[in-house]
């Protein structure tokens, strides 16, 4: 969450709204912000920390662990029409990658703006694919595996 906070200005430039949610109460979030997050990021996390007490939202997104009573860590990219375009759910010991989040947002925005497809590992400025019958059997001519890295 603090890595997202550090990259928050870049996400804002991309027009991304960031929300963080857990089953913790807003009181717990306040203490966490004051006692932990603000020591990791100057001023603390700049986006809302929301409480999903009871896990209703977590259930809707498939991340609520009813046995433990918690929302499992997840990340969702939801487009302006409210459609989930991507999600990532990891077990608690494995952290997420904020640079991959930025790359995916840029890729989804590029696809929406151009209709092109962004192949594996795509970064802004790298080759894209123009889907259509002319591309069938010729992807290898346009895109090389080295572009994924």
C-alpha positions in Angstrom: 0.0 0.0 0.0 2.8 2.4 0.8 4.5 1.7 -2.6 1.2 2.7 -4.3 1.2 5.8 -2.1 4.7 6.7 -3.4 3.5 6.3 -7.0 0.1 7.9 -6.3 1.0 11.2 -8.3 1.7 9.1 -11.4 -1.5 7.2 -11.0 -3.4 10.5 -10.6 -1.8 11.8 -13.8 -3.3 8.7 -15.5 -6.7 9.5 -14.1 -6.7 6.6 -11.7 -8.7 6.7 -8.5 -7.2 4.6 -5.7 -9.1 3.1 -2.8 -7.8 0.8 -0.1 -10.2 -1.5 1.8 -10.0 -4.0 4.6 -12.3 -5.5 7.1 -10.6 -3.4 9.8 -12.7 -0.6 11.3 -12.1 3.1 10.4 -10.7 3.5 13.9 -8.0 0.8 13.2 -7.3 2.5 9.9 -6.8 5.8 11.7 -4.3 4.3 14.1 -2.5 2.4 11.3 -2.2 5.6 9.3 -0.8 7.5 12.3 1.4 4.8 13.8 2.7 3.0 10.8 1.9 4.3 7.3 2.8 7.9 8.1 6.3 6.7 9.1 6.8 4.9 5.8 5.4 7.6 3.5 5.6 11.3 4.4 2.1 12.4 5.4 0.7 8.8 5.3 -1.3 7.2 2.5 -3.0 9.9 0.5 -6.0 7.9 -0.7 -9.0 6.7 1.3 -8.8 3.7 3.6 -12.3 2.1 3.6 -13.8 -0.4 6.0 -15.4 -3.5 4.7 -16.7 -4.6 8.1 -18.5 -7.9 7.5 -16.8 -8.5 4.1 -19.7 -7.6 1.9 -17.5 -5.9 -0.7 -14.9 -8.6 -0.4 -17.5 -11.2 -1.1 -18.6 -9.3 -4.2 -15.1 -9.3 -5.5 -14.3 -12.9 -4.4 -11.6 -12.0 -1.9 -13.4 -12.4 1.4 -12.1 -15.3 3.6 -15.2 -16.0 5.7 -13.3 -18.4 8.0 -10.7 -15.8 8.9 -13.1 -12.9 8.6 -10.8 -10.9 6.4 -10.5 -9.7 2.9 -7.5 -11.3 1.2 -5.1 -8.8 -0.4 -6.1 -8.1 -3.9 -5.8 -5.4 -6.6 -8.4 -4.6 -9.2 -8.3 -2.4 -12.2 -11.8 -1.2 -13.0 -12.4 0.8 -16.2 -14.5 4.0 -16.4 -17.6 1.9 -17.3 -17.2 -0.1 -14.0 -15.9 -3.2 -15.6 -13.1 -5.1 -13.9 -10.4 -5.3 -16.5 -7.7 -7.0 -14.3 -7.3 -8.4 -10.8 -4.5 -9.8 -8.8 -4.9 -11.8 -5.6 -1.9 -13.0 -3.7 -1.3 -14.8 -0.4 -0.3 -12.3 2.4 3.4 -13.1 2.4 3.8 -12.1 -1.3 3.7 -8.4 -2.1 2.3 -6.9 -5.2 4.2 -4.9 -7.8 3.2 -1.3 -8.2 5.3 -0.9 -11.4 3.2 -3.7 -12.9 0.1 -1.9 -11.9 1.3 1.3 -13.7 2.2 -0.7 -16.8 -1.2 -2.4 -16.9 -3.1 0.8 -16.5 -1.1 2.3 -19.3 -1.7 -0.7 -21.4 -5.5 -0.7 -20.8 -5.6 3.0 -21.6 -3.6 2.5 -24.8 -5.9 -0.4 -25.9 -9.0 1.7 -25.2 -7.6 4.7 -27.1 -6.3 2.9 -30.1 -7.9 -0.5 -30.4 -4.5 -2.1 -30.7 -3.4 -5.0 -28.5 -0.4 -4.8 -26.1 1.6 -8.0 -26.1 3.4 -9.6 -23.1 5.5 -7.1 -21.2 4.4 -4.2 -23.3 5.7 -0.8 -22.2 4.7 2.6 -23.7 6.6 3.2 -27.0 7.1 -0.6 -27.6 5.4 -2.4 -30.5 1.7 -3.2 -30.4 -0.4 -5.4 -32.5 -3.3 -4.4 -34.7 -5.9 -7.3 -34.3 -7.5 -8.5 -37.5 -7.4 -11.2 -40.2 -4.2 -9.7 -41.7 -2.3 -10.5 -38.5 -3.3 -14.2 -38.4 -0.1 -16.3 -38.8 2.1 -13.2 -39.0 2.4 -12.1 -35.3 6.0 -13.4 -35.4 6.8 -10.8 -38.1 5.6 -7.9 -36.0 6.4 -8.9 -32.4 9.5 -10.6 -31.0 9.8 -12.3 -27.6 12.6 -9.9 -26.6 10.0 -7.1 -26.5 8.5 -8.8 -23.4 11.5 -8.0 -21.3 
